[in-house]
Amino acid sequence: MQTASFPQTLPADDSRHWAAAMHIGALVLALLTSWMSGVAGALVAGVVYLAKRDDDAFVAAHARDALNFHLSMCLYACAIFVAAIGLLGATALTLGIGAIVTLPAGLLLVAAACGLAMLWLISSIVAAVRALNGEHYHHPLTIRFFGG
C-alpha cells in the first residue's frame, strides 16, 4: 500500500523572515547585553510571540520554541552558578583543604558552562537558518514551559 505524498508548502517569505529575525535578534541582544543565560533571548522571543501568536502560526511556533529554549538556558545557567557558589563555599569552609575535591568539580562546572554557551550559540544559529528555509526546529535540551 502506497501512501500519498503531499508537497511541502513553504511559509510566506514574511513569516520566514520574522522567525529568522527573531532568532537572530535574540542572539544579538544576548551578546550585546552579556546575558548569556538566556534572559535577553527570552525577552525577544516573548515579545515576538505576543505580537504574532494570533496572526502567524509559523512565527508563533518558532517564537514559542525559542522562548522555551532561552528560559531553559537561563535555568541551566542558574544551576551552574548555584553549584559554583556551593563549591566556593565548601572550599572556604574547609580552609582550602576541600580544594582537592572542589577544584576538579569546579573545572567540570567551567566545562559545563562553556558547553552550555556553545549549545546556545550553535542552536540559535541553526534555528535561524531553519526558519529561513521554512522548516520547524526544536532546540535540544529544552524544557517545554509553554506548549502549543
N, C-alpha and C positions, 0 to 999 in steps of 0.2 A: 504494500500500500504506500503510495507516494503522498507526501504532504505538499500542499500548495506553498509556493514561495512568494511572499509578498514583497514588493520593492520597498526598500527603506526610504522614507522621505526625510530629507534634512529639514531641520527647523529653519525658519526665516533667518536671513542674514542679520537682521536687527537682534533677534533672540540670541544668536550665537555670539555676536559682538558684546551684548550686555553681559552674558555669562562669562566670557573670557575677560572682559574688563573688570568684572567683579573679582575674579581670582587674582588678576594682576594688581588691581587696586589694593586688595587685602595684603598681598605680598609687599608692595612698595610702602604702604603705610606702616606695616610692621617693621620693615627695615629702617625706615626713616625715624621712627619713634623709639627704636631699640626695644620694642615689645615682642621679644622672641617667643613669649609664652602663649601667644595666640589671642590676646585681648583685642588688639587693633584689627586683626583679621576677622574676628567675630563681630566687631563693630561694623565693618564694611559689609560683611555678608548679611548681617541682621537688617541693616538699612535697605539693601537691595531686595532682600526677601520681603520686607514690609511694603516696599514700593511696587513690586512686581508680582506678588503672590496671586492676585486675582486676575492679572492681565496675561501672564505668560507662564505656562506650566513648565517649559524647559528651563527658563531662567530661575523660576521658583525652586525647582528641584536642585539645580546647581547651587543656589544660594543656601538652601536648607542643608545640603550635604557639607558645604563649606563652613556653615555656622557650627554644625556638629563637630566637624574636624578641628576647627580652631578652638572651640571650647574644650575638646578632648586634649589638645596640645597644652592648653592652659592648665588643665587638671594634672597632666603628667609632669609638667614643669614645676608645679607647686609641690607635687610629691617628691620630686628630686631635691627641691630646695629644703623641704622639711627634713628629709633624710640627711642632707648635708649639715643642717643645723644640729641634728641629733648626733652625728659623728663628731662635729666640733665640740659639742658639749661633753661627749664621752671622753674625748681626748683631754679636755680641760679638767674634768672631774678626777681623772686618774693621774693628774700632774704630768701628762705627757707620756707615761708608760703605755697607755692604751693606744698610742700611735702605731704600735706594732700591728694591731688589728685594724685600726681605723684608716691608716694610710692606704693599704690595698683596697679597702672598701671605698675610700674617697676617690681613688683612681678609677674604680668601676663607675662611680657616680659621674665623674668627668666624662668618661667614655659614653655613658648613657645620655648625658646632656648633649654631647656632640652628635650622637646618633639621632636623637630627637630633633635637633636643629636641621640635620641633613634630610631627615624624613619630611619635615615640614617644608623645607625649601623645594625639594625634588617633587613632592606630591602636589604642591601648589602650581609648579610649572607644568607638570603633566596634566593637571586638571584644566588649566587654561588652554593647552593645546587640544585636549579632547573636546572642550567646549567650542573652540573654533572649528573643529571637524564635525560638530553636530552630534557628538557622542555623549552619553551619560558616563559619569565617573564617580566611583565610590572610593573615597580616601581610605587607606589602610589604617588599622588601629583606631577606628572612630567609634566612639560611644554614641548611640542614637538617642540623643536628648529630645530631639524634635523629629517625629516621624511624619509620614505623609504619603 
